[in-house]
Amino acid sequence: MHATAGPGDMPAAPPPLATVRLAVDCMGGDHGPAVTLPACRAFLDKHPQAELLLVGTADALAPVRGWPRCTVVAASEVVTMDDPVEVALRKKRDSSMRVAITQLKGVQGAAPAADACVSAGNTGALMAVARYVLKTVEGIDRPAIATVMPNRRDAYTTVLDLGANVDCTPEHLLQFAVMGSALVTAVEGRAEPTVGLLNIGEEAIKGSETIKRAAELLRAADAAGQLNFHGNVEGNDIFKGTVDVVVCDGFVGNVLLKTSEGLASMLTDFIKQEFTRGPLSKLAALAALPVLRRFKQRVDPRRYNGAALLGLRGLVFKSHGSADAYAFEQALARAYDAARNRLLARVHDRIGPALQALPGAQPAAAPAPAGASTTAA
């Protein structure tokens, strides 16, 4: 990388929030309140500095009356997992998803009611509603879903996009790289995180025209000192920990994520089957139980549930729609940590200057004031 700035030149990290308020879409996902409410209760027990705004229908949230550090926010509609984006955005204006996201937007100069929002709802609908309500950061055309995946180095690889954008231009992939790099720098304190472009091979001549053009833009950004571009990477590089950030379009990223989760689950089942085939196998399983438990924990995809929607003027986290209570609790914890450490402000501070320094960048327009009114969808 050609940047001259070092860690000492980075803005000082703001102090953590004393109290974190999360807005929770309790109706979203495959299971709705049957999962979200137990997860919220468990989360509150472990996070005494957290407060929850529980959003949903009155009947569904009746059991939470009297819970400490909880406020019920009424919503009369629910976005189902198969609702088209158009329905979620224009017809269900009082859905639990939209009301929860709205808690991140201050009204008439007032501070937002929540510091972050968590939903397990329809990914397309969540992204569309969040983008409409919150708007995007200056210089970002499309928000992206970013999450971490474990690698062999006992660390994590940040991957984006994981399903928000199916058709991406080279410029979008460049923006994803800037956001992902900024995320790792802000959260993990790495001044020059390495960025890889997911491809069918490491060679520059491989891949679609979109990928080749994206690689050219990333190399130009590297030459300008705005990214530490490693080059093309393949799928196995994610788990090797070859780079800190892997960039891809949402179609590829979502397939990658679901395939990885399925593989981890299959391997766990295979090991369980082999250790239960007979008396001797069961005896061996008892001796190996501590190792098996650690293995299961390391590959359990539920531990990594909770993906950030980067590029928005608000902190939104997406849980898997099929998440159980443990997995949804992890998404709440991830959103809590991000909000407490002021991830939104720290990432925002780095995205603008980085994009403006790229070759051919136009001067940024003045951002609209927070809470500015817009025409209703």
C-alpha positions in Angstrom: 0.0 0.0 0.0 1.3 3.5 -0.8 -0.5 5.5 1.9 1.8 7.6 4.1 -0.6 7.9 7.0 -0.1 5.5 9.9 -2.1 4.5 12.9 -1.0 7.6 14.7 -2.7 9.8 12.1 -6.1 8.2 12.5 -8.8 10.1 14.4 -8.9 9.3 18.0 -11.5 6.6 18.8 -14.6 8.1 20.5 -15.4 6.9 24.0 -17.9 3.9 24.2 -21.5 4.7 24.8 -22.6 4.3 28.5 -26.0 3.0 27.5 -26.9 1.3 24.2 -30.5 1.1 22.9 -31.4 -1.5 20.3 -34.5 -1.4 18.3 -35.6 -5.0 17.6 -37.9 -6.2 14.9 -39.6 -8.9 16.9 -41.8 -10.1 14.1 -39.2 -10.8 11.5 -37.7 -14.1 10.4 -39.0 -17.6 10.0 -40.1 -17.9 13.6 -40.9 -14.4 14.8 -41.6 -13.8 18.5 -41.0 -17.5 19.3 -37.3 -16.9 18.8 -36.8 -13.1 19.1 -38.4 -12.8 22.6 -36.4 -15.5 24.3 -33.3 -14.2 22.6 -34.0 -10.6 23.9 -34.5 -11.9 27.4 -31.2 -13.8 27.4 -29.4 -10.8 25.9 -30.7 -8.5 28.6 -29.6 -10.8 31.3 -26.0 -10.6 30.0 -25.9 -6.9 29.1 -27.0 -4.7 32.0 -26.1 -1.5 30.1 -28.5 -2.3 27.2 -32.0 -1.2 26.6 -34.4 -2.6 24.1 -37.1 -1.1 22.0 -39.3 -4.2 21.1 -41.3 -3.5 18.0 -44.2 -5.7 17.0 -48.0 -6.2 17.3 -49.7 -5.8 20.7 -50.7 -9.4 20.9 -47.3 -10.8 20.1 -45.5 -8.5 22.6 -48.0 -9.0 25.5 -45.6 -11.4 27.3 -42.9 -8.7 27.6 -45.0 -6.3 29.7 -43.0 -5.5 32.8 -39.7 -6.6 31.5 -36.9 -4.4 32.8 -35.1 -2.0 30.4 -37.6 -2.7 27.7 -40.0 -0.4 25.8 -42.8 -1.8 23.6 -43.2 0.1 20.3 -46.4 -0.8 18.5 -46.6 -1.9 14.8 -49.7 -3.1 13.2 -48.2 -4.9 10.2 -45.6 -7.6 9.5 -43.3 -8.1 6.5 -43.3 -11.8 5.7 -40.2 -13.6 4.3 -41.8 -13.9 0.9 -43.3 -10.4 0.6 -42.0 -8.5 -2.5 -39.9 -5.5 -1.8 -42.7 -3.3 -3.3 -45.1 -4.5 -0.7 -42.7 -3.9 2.2 -41.8 -0.5 1.0 -45.0 1.0 -0.2 -47.9 -1.0 1.3 -46.8 -2.0 4.7 -45.8 1.4 6.1 -46.5 0.4 9.7 -44.6 -2.9 9.6 -42.5 -3.9 12.6 -39.4 -3.8 10.2 -40.0 -0.2 9.1 -41.0 1.1 12.6 -37.8 -0.5 14.0 -35.6 1.1 11.4 -37.3 4.5 11.9 -36.1 4.4 15.6 -32.6 5.2 14.1 -33.7 8.5 12.6 -34.1 11.6 14.7 -37.2 13.7 14.2 -37.0 17.5 14.0 -33.5 17.6 15.3 -34.1 15.2 18.2 -31.7 12.4 18.9 -32.7 9.0 17.5 -34.6 6.7 19.9 -32.2 3.8 19.2 -28.5 3.4 18.5 -28.9 0.3 16.3 -31.6 -1.9 14.8 -31.7 -5.7 14.5 -34.1 -7.7 12.2 -34.2 -11.2 10.9 -36.7 -10.2 8.2 -36.7 -10.5 4.4 -33.2 -9.3 3.3 -34.4 -7.5 0.2 -37.2 -5.7 2.1 -34.8 -4.8 5.0 -32.3 -3.3 2.7 -34.9 -1.4 0.6 -36.7 0.0 3.7 -33.5 0.9 5.5 -32.1 2.6 2.4 -35.3 4.6 2.0 -35.7 5.6 5.6 -32.0 6.3 6.5 -30.5 7.1 3.1 -26.9 6.2 2.2 -23.6 7.8 3.2 -22.3 10.4 0.7 -20.4 8.6 -2.1 -22.0 5.2 -1.6 -24.5 4.1 -4.3 -25.5 0.8 -2.7 -25.3 -0.4 0.9 -23.7 -3.8 1.4 -24.1 -6.6 3.9 -20.8 -7.5 5.7 -20.1 -10.2 8.2 -17.1 -12.1 9.5 -16.2 -15.7 8.8 -13.7 -17.7 10.8 -10.3 -18.6 9.3 -7.4 -20.9 10.2 -5.5 -18.1 11.9 -8.0 -18.1 14.8 -9.1 -14.8 13.4 -11.9 -13.6 11.0 -12.2 -12.6 7.4 -14.7 -9.9 6.6 -16.8 -10.7 3.6 -19.1 -8.4 1.6 -21.6 -8.3 -0.1 -23.6 -11.2 1.2 -26.9 -10.7 -0.5 -28.0 -7.1 -0.7 -26.9 -6.5 -4.3 -27.2 -9.2 -7.0 -26.1 -7.2 -10.0 -23.1 -5.1 -9.2 -21.0 -2.8 -11.3 -17.2 -2.5 -10.9 -17.7 0.8 -9.2 -20.0 -0.9 -6.6 -17.4 -3.5 -5.9 -14.8 -0.7 -5.4 -17.2 1.0 -2.9 -17.6 -2.3 -1.1 -13.9 -2.6 -0.8 -13.6 0.9 0.7 -16.4 0.2 3.2 -15.0 -3.2 4.2 -11.5 -1.8 4.6 -12.8 1.1 6.7 -14.8 -1.4 8.8 -11.8 -3.5 9.7 -9.7 -0.4 10.3 -12.3 1.1 12.6 -13.2 -2.0 14.6 -9.9 -4.0 14.7 -7.5 -1.1 14.5 -5.7 -2.3 11.4 -4.2 0.6 9.6 -3.8 -1.2 6.3 -6.2 -4.2 6.0 -5.6 -6.3 3.0 -8.4 -6.5 0.4 -9.0 -9.4 -2.0 -11.4 -9.6 -5.0 -13.2 -13.0 -5.1 -12.6 -14.6 -8.5 -12.3 -18.0 -10.1 -8.6 -17.7 -10.0 -5.7 -15.5 -8.9 -4.6 -14.6 -12.4 -5.6 -11.1 -13.6 -6.8 -12.5 -16.9 -9.5 -14.6 -15.3 -13.1 -13.7 -14.4 -15.9 -11.8 -16.0 -15.5 -8.3 -17.5 -17.1 -6.8 -14.4 -14.5 -8.5 -12.2 -11.6 -7.5 -14.5 -12.7 -3.9 -14.5 -13.3 -4.0 -10.7 -9.7 -5.3 -10.3 -8.4 -2.3 -12.4 -10.3 0.1 -10.1 -8.9 -1.6 -7.0 -5.4 -1.5 -8.3 -5.8 2.2 -9.1 -7.1 2.8 -5.5 -4.1 0.9 -4.2 -1.7 3.0 -6.3 -3.4 6.1 -4.9 -2.8 4.8 -1.4 -6.4 4.4 -0.5 -6.6 0.6 -0.3 -4.2 -2.3 0.3 -5.3 -4.4 -2.6 -3.9 -7.9 -2.5 -5.3 -9.0 -5.8 -7.7 -11.8 -6.8 -8.5 -14.5 -4.3 -10.4 -17.7 -4.4 -13.0 -19.1 -2.1 -10.6 -21.1 0.0 -8.6 -18.0 0.7 -11.4 -16.8 3.0 -10.8 -19.7 5.4 -7.0 -19.5 5.0 -7.1 -15.9 6.2 -5.1 -14.8 3.1 -6.7 -11.3 3.3 -8.6 -9.3 5.9 -11.4 -8.3 3.5 -13.0 -10.2 0.6 -15.2 -8.4 -1.9 -17.8 -10.0 -4.1 -21.3 -9.3 -5.5 -24.3 -10.3 -3.4 -25.3 -13.3 -5.4 -21.9 -15.0 -5.1 -21.6 -13.9 -1.4 -24.9 -15.3 -0.4 -24.2 -18.6 -2.1 -20.8 -18.7 -0.4 -22.3 -18.0 3.0 -25.0 -20.6 2.8 -22.6 -23.2 1.4 -20.2 -22.6 4.2 -22.9 -23.0 6.8 -24.2 -26.1 5.2 -20.7 -27.6 5.1 -20.1 -26.9 8.7 -23.4 -28.5 9.7 -22.7 -31.5 7.5 -19.2 -32.1 9.0 -20.6 -31.8 12.5 -23.3 -34.4 11.7 -20.7 -36.7 10.1 -18.6 -36.7 13.2 -21.6 -37.3 15.4 -22.6 -40.3 13.2 -19.2 -41.9 13.3 -18.9 -41.6 17.1 -22.3 -43.2 17.6 -21.9 -46.3 15.3 -21.2 -48.8 18.1 -20.0 -49.3 21.7 -16.4 -48.7 20.9 -17.1 -45.6 18.9 -19.2 -44.2 21.8 -16.4 -45.0 24.3 -14.0 -43.1 22.0 -16.4 -40.3 21.8 -16.4 -39.9 25.6 -12.6 -39.6 25.6 -12.8 -37.1 22.7 -15.7 -35.1 24.1 -13.8 -32.0 25.1 -12.2 -31.8 21.6 -15.5 -32.4 19.9 -17.2 -29.6 21.9 -14.4 -27.2 21.0 -14.7 -28.2 17.3 -18.4 -27.8 17.3 -18.1 -24.3 18.8 -15.5 -23.2 16.3 -17.6 -24.2 13.3 -21.0 -23.3 14.7 -22.4 -20.7 12.2 -24.7 -19.4 14.9 -21.8 -17.7 16.7 -21.2 -15.4 13.7 -24.8 -14.4 13.2 -25.5 -10.8 12.6 -24.3 -8.9 9.5 -23.9 -5.2 9.2 -25.6 -3.2 6.5 -22.7 -0.8 5.6 -23.2 2.4 3.8 -26.4 3.6 5.6 -26.8 6.6 7.9 -27.8 4.3 10.6 -26.6 1.1 12.1 -28.7 -1.9 10.9 -27.9 -5.5 11.6 -29.4 -8.5 9.7 -29.9 -11.8 11.4 -30.5 -15.0 9.5 -34.1 -15.6 8.9 -33.9 -19.2 10.2 -32.0 -18.1 13.3 -32.8 -19.8 16.6 -32.8 -18.0 19.9 -29.1 -18.5 20.5 -28.2 -17.2 17.0 -30.5 -14.2 17.3 -28.9 -13.4 20.6 -25.6 -13.3 18.9 -26.9 -10.8 16.4 -28.1 -8.6 19.2 -24.7 -8.8 20.9 -22.9 -8.0 17.6 -25.2 -4.9 17.1 -24.6 -3.9 20.8 -20.8 -4.1 20.5 -20.9 -2.1 17.2 -23.2 0.6 18.6 -21.3 0.8 21.9 -18.0 1.4 20.1 -19.6 3.9 17.8 -19.0 1.9 14.6 -21.2 4.1 12.5 -19.3 7.3 13.3 -15.9 5.6 13.0 -16.6 4.0 9.6 -18.2 7.1 8.3 -15.2 9.2 9.1 -13.0 7.0 6.9 -15.3 6.3 4.0 -15.7 9.9 2.8 -12.1 10.9 2.6 -11.1 7.5 1.0 -13.7 7.8 -1.7 -12.8 11.4 -2.5 -9.2 10.6 -2.9 -9.8 7.9 -5.5 -8.9 8.8 -9.2 -11.6 10.7 -10.9 -13.6 11.4 -7.8 -15.9 14.4 -7.9 -16.1 16.9 -5.0 -18.6 15.7 -2.4 -21.9 17.6 -2.1 -22.8 18.8 1.4 -24.7 16.0 3.2 -28.3 16.5 4.0 -28.9 17.3 7.7 -29.9 14.3 9.9 -33.7 13.8 10.0 -34.4 15.9 6.9 -37.9 15.3 5.6 -38.5 13.4 2.4 -41.5 12.5 0.3 -43.2 9.4 1.7 -42.9 6.2 -0.3 
